[in-house]
Amino acid sequence: MKHQKTLTNFLPHLVILVTFLLLSTTWTIAQEVEDESEFDYIKGSEKGPSHWGELKKEWATCKNGRLQSPIDLLSHRVKVVPKLGELKKYYKPHNATIKNRGHDIEVKWEGDAGSININGTQFFLHQAHWHSPSEHTINGRRYDLEVHLVHESAKINGKSKIAVIGLLYEIGRPDPLLTKLSKYIIKGMVDTEAERSIGVIDPSEEIKLGGNKYYRYIGSLTVPPCTEDVIWTIYNKIRSVSREQVMLLREAVYDHAEKNARPIQLLNRREIQLFDS
């Protein structure tokens, strides 16, 4: 009985430990390159987007991949798929940090900030970062800003899957989250080794997804190593951001990343699905 009681007392701690290990080892594939000096966004540069796949053998997919992102979401290529259903989101507040990675600004949650559910698979929210101008376009139109919410599933047979939500912005009223973060995004203060605590960030409150209409396709990460088989969800609703906020994001990073949008990639007969409730 003594051994049974000891085991019973230990079980809650074991559950906590296993949960921690799952979350802490999940973020392997979704880790985009952190060294901003290894590539740039300058057209014609030896480190520019057209050469990313040649800079390292691990980045060959950037050149040879058939499922690359971003893409143009063309209306005449979109297939309406009602069965996709409204995206299931289970976000919750958690402590986060902010980091200037040189090529972008990243907000990273330090633990379990919740998840989304796609086709029965749970994808945990890991980080958010911004691209200006937008990387994805709709019928050829490029917007002023795009935020990517990067999620990753738990590992199965040593592999995990990535799912990214993309939100598009045009110049207008200030974005609430960037208003909150502005004091941490300082011009000229690029330190790719430092992460600053920004307290509790609630994704469901700070990042309003809004609307039910979204595009879905299979693509890749938009920076090296350009990992493919990423499930993309791009919301159709266009949000607003102030011109000052866009400029703040641009001025904080290195000069070669002031406009950090990868060029549009070939669709290669991929299907673009649309859920419209």
C-alpha positions in Angstrom: 0.0 0.0 0.0 2.9 2.3 0.8 4.3 1.9 -2.7 0.9 2.4 -4.3 0.4 5.6 -2.4 3.9 6.9 -3.4 3.1 6.1 -7.1 -0.3 7.9 -6.8 1.4 11.0 -5.4 4.0 10.9 -8.1 1.6 10.6 -11.1 0.6 14.3 -11.2 4.3 15.3 -11.3 4.9 12.7 -14.1 2.1 14.2 -16.2 3.5 17.7 -15.8 7.0 16.4 -16.8 5.8 14.6 -19.9 3.8 17.7 -21.0 6.8 19.9 -20.6 9.0 17.5 -22.6 6.4 17.4 -25.4 6.2 21.1 -25.6 9.9 21.8 -25.2 11.0 19.3 -27.9 8.3 20.2 -30.4 9.9 23.3 -31.9 12.5 21.7 -34.2 11.3 21.9 -37.8 9.5 25.2 -37.4 12.7 27.0 -36.3 13.5 29.4 -39.1 17.1 30.4 -39.5 18.2 32.8 -36.7 21.4 34.2 -38.2 20.3 37.2 -40.2 23.7 37.6 -41.8 23.4 34.4 -43.8 20.8 35.7 -46.3 19.1 39.0 -47.4 16.2 40.3 -49.3 18.0 42.5 -51.8 17.2 41.8 -55.5 20.3 40.8 -57.4 22.3 40.3 -54.2 24.5 37.1 -53.9 22.5 36.4 -50.7 19.2 37.4 -52.2 16.0 35.3 -52.5 17.0 33.9 -56.0 20.2 32.5 -54.4 18.9 31.2 -51.1 18.9 27.6 -52.3 22.6 27.8 -53.3 24.0 29.3 -50.1 23.8 26.0 -48.1 23.0 22.4 -49.0 20.4 22.4 -46.2 18.6 25.2 -48.1 18.4 23.5 -51.5 14.6 23.3 -51.1 14.4 27.1 -51.5 15.5 26.5 -55.1 14.3 23.0 -56.0 11.1 22.8 -53.9 7.7 22.4 -55.7 5.6 23.6 -52.8 7.1 26.9 -52.0 5.5 30.0 -50.4 4.3 32.7 -50.7 1.9 32.5 -53.6 -0.7 34.7 -55.2 -4.2 33.7 -54.1 -6.0 34.0 -57.5 -9.8 33.9 -57.5 -10.0 31.8 -60.6 -7.8 29.1 -59.1 -9.6 28.9 -55.8 -11.9 26.0 -55.0 -14.7 26.6 -52.4 -14.6 23.7 -49.9 -17.4 24.1 -47.3 -16.3 21.0 -45.4 -13.1 22.8 -44.2 -15.2 24.4 -41.5 -14.4 27.2 -39.2 -10.8 27.0 -37.9 -10.9 25.7 -34.4 -8.7 27.8 -32.1 -7.9 27.2 -28.4 -5.5 30.0 -27.5 -4.7 31.0 -23.9 -2.6 33.7 -22.3 1.1 32.9 -21.5 4.4 34.7 -20.9 6.2 35.8 -24.1 9.4 37.3 -25.3 10.3 39.6 -28.1 13.4 39.4 -30.2 14.9 41.4 -33.1 16.2 38.6 -35.4 17.8 41.2 -37.8 15.5 40.0 -40.7 12.3 40.4 -38.7 10.7 41.0 -35.3 9.6 37.8 -33.5 7.3 37.3 -30.5 7.8 33.9 -28.9 5.6 32.3 -26.3 7.6 30.6 -23.6 5.2 27.8 -22.9 1.8 26.5 -23.8 -0.2 29.4 -25.4 -2.8 27.1 -26.8 -3.3 25.6 -30.2 -5.4 25.2 -33.4 -7.0 22.0 -34.7 -6.7 21.1 -38.4 -8.2 17.8 -39.6 -8.0 16.3 -36.1 -4.3 17.3 -35.5 -3.4 19.8 -32.7 -0.9 22.4 -33.7 0.6 24.4 -30.8 1.3 28.1 -31.1 5.0 28.8 -31.0 5.8 32.3 -32.4 4.6 35.3 -34.5 6.7 37.5 -36.8 6.0 40.3 -39.3 6.8 40.8 -43.0 6.5 44.2 -44.8 5.1 44.4 -47.4 2.9 41.3 -47.3 4.3 38.1 -48.7 1.1 36.6 -50.0 -1.0 38.6 -52.5 -4.7 38.3 -53.4 -5.4 38.6 -57.1 -2.0 40.3 -57.5 -2.5 42.9 -54.8 0.2 43.1 -52.2 -0.7 44.6 -48.8 1.3 46.7 -46.4 2.0 44.1 -43.7 1.6 40.4 -43.0 1.9 38.6 -39.7 2.6 34.8 -39.5 1.5 32.8 -36.5 3.7 29.6 -36.5 2.3 26.4 -35.0 3.7 22.9 -34.8 2.3 19.6 -33.9 3.8 17.1 -31.4 6.2 14.6 -32.9 5.0 11.3 -34.3 7.7 8.8 -35.3 10.2 11.6 -34.8 8.5 14.1 -37.1 6.2 17.0 -36.5 4.0 19.1 -38.9 3.9 22.9 -39.3 0.8 25.1 -39.7 1.0 28.8 -40.2 -1.8 31.4 -40.0 -1.3 34.5 -42.1 -3.1 37.8 -41.6 -2.9 40.7 -44.0 -2.9 44.4 -43.2 -3.4 47.7 -45.0 -2.6 51.3 -43.8 -5.3 52.6 -41.4 -5.9 52.6 -37.7 -3.1 51.3 -35.4 -2.8 47.6 -34.7 -3.4 46.9 -30.9 -0.6 44.3 -30.5 2.0 46.5 -32.3 0.9 49.4 -30.1 1.6 47.3 -27.0 5.0 46.2 -28.5 6.2 49.5 -29.8 8.2 50.3 -26.7 10.3 47.2 -27.2 10.8 47.7 -31.0 13.6 50.4 -30.9 15.2 51.8 -34.0 18.9 50.7 -34.4 18.7 48.4 -31.4 19.4 45.1 -33.3 20.7 42.4 -31.0 20.0 38.9 -32.3 21.2 37.3 -29.1 18.8 39.1 -26.8 15.2 38.2 -25.9 13.2 40.7 -23.9 10.3 39.6 -21.7 7.1 41.3 -22.6 4.9 39.7 -19.9 1.7 37.8 -20.7 0.3 37.9 -24.2 -3.1 36.5 -24.9 -3.2 35.5 -28.6 -7.0 35.4 -28.6 -7.2 39.0 -27.3 -4.1 40.6 -28.8 -4.3 39.1 -32.3 -7.9 39.2 -33.6 -8.3 36.7 -36.4 -11.8 37.9 -37.2 -14.1 36.5 -39.8 -14.5 33.0 -40.9 -13.4 33.2 -44.6 -9.9 31.8 -45.2 -7.7 30.3 -47.9 -5.9 27.0 -47.3 -3.1 25.5 -49.3 0.1 23.4 -48.8 3.3 25.4 -49.0 6.6 26.1 -47.2 8.3 28.4 -44.7 9.1 31.7 -46.5 12.7 32.0 -45.2 15.5 29.4 -45.3 15.5 26.5 -45.0 12.1 26.8 -46.9 10.8 23.6 -45.3 7.8 22.3 -47.3 4.5 20.5 -46.4 3.5 23.5 -44.3 -0.3 23.9 -43.9 -1.1 27.6 -44.7 -4.3 29.3 -43.6 -4.6 32.9 -44.9 -7.6 34.9 -43.6 -9.4 36.9 -46.2 -10.3 39.8 -43.9 -7.9 42.7 -44.3 -6.9 44.3 -41.0 -5.5 47.7 -40.3 -2.0 49.0 -39.2 -0.7 52.5 -39.0 2.0 53.8 -41.3 4.1 54.6 -38.2 3.9 51.0 -37.0 5.0 49.6 -40.4 7.9 52.0 -40.5 8.9 51.1 -36.9 9.1 47.4 -37.9 11.2 48.3 -41.0 13.6 50.7 -39.2 14.3 48.3 -36.3 15.8 45.5 -38.5 18.9 45.6 -40.7 18.8 47.7 -43.9 18.7 44.6 -46.2 15.5 43.4 -44.5 13.5 46.7 -44.4 11.3 45.1 -47.0 11.4 41.5 -45.9 8.9 39.9 -48.3 10.0 36.8 -50.3 8.9 37.1 -54.0 5.8 35.2 -55.1 6.5 31.5 -55.9 5.1 29.2 -58.6 1.8 27.5 -57.8 2.8 24.3 -59.7 -0.8 23.1 -60.0 -1.4 23.2 -56.3 -5.0 23.5 -55.2 -6.1 26.6 -53.3 -9.1 25.9 -51.1 -11.5 28.6 -49.7 -13.8 28.3 -46.7 -16.6 30.8 -46.8 -19.2 30.3 -44.1 
